[in-house]
Amino acid sequence: MKKIISFLIWTVCFIVLLIISDQFLLRYPGSSVPVLGEFQRFYHSFRSRVLQESLTLPPTETAPSAAPASVPQTAAEKAAPQYIYVDESGQLNFASTLDEIPPRLRDAAEPLTGD
């Protein structure tokens, strides 16, 4: 019985730590710290994709003649980078539109796919 109670207490502590770290990464203004800001942007994107996929229901079968319904984009999908390119120093960069990429690097830019 003592082992079960100990296991439950440690499990609750672990879950509380996960919740605290989740809220820290969502709410702490980390834009002044370069590494933390980048990680927070990654975490926001990752979390929104995980929650979006876990909350979506499997598609139901419809009649073949029915036109597919257009799915509105979420704010996270609109804000997600759409292009990837490498600059002169060899650093990997992301851009939402081709206009954000320097003209000399646009030919080498590749579009990102959601697949």
Number of C-alpha atoms within 10 A of each C-alpha: 6 7 8 9 10 11 12 12 12 12 12 12 12 12 12 12 12 12 12 12 12 15 11 13 19 15 10 11 12 17 12 8 9 10 10 15 16 12 13 21 15 13 15 15 15 12 14 15 14 11 10 12 11 9 9 8 8 7 6 5 6 9 6 7 6 7 8 8 6 6 6 8 9 11 8 12 14 11 12 14 15 17 19 19 19 16 14 7 6 8 8 10 13 18 18 16 12 17 9 11 20 12 9 8 13 16 11 11 18 14 16 14 7 6 3
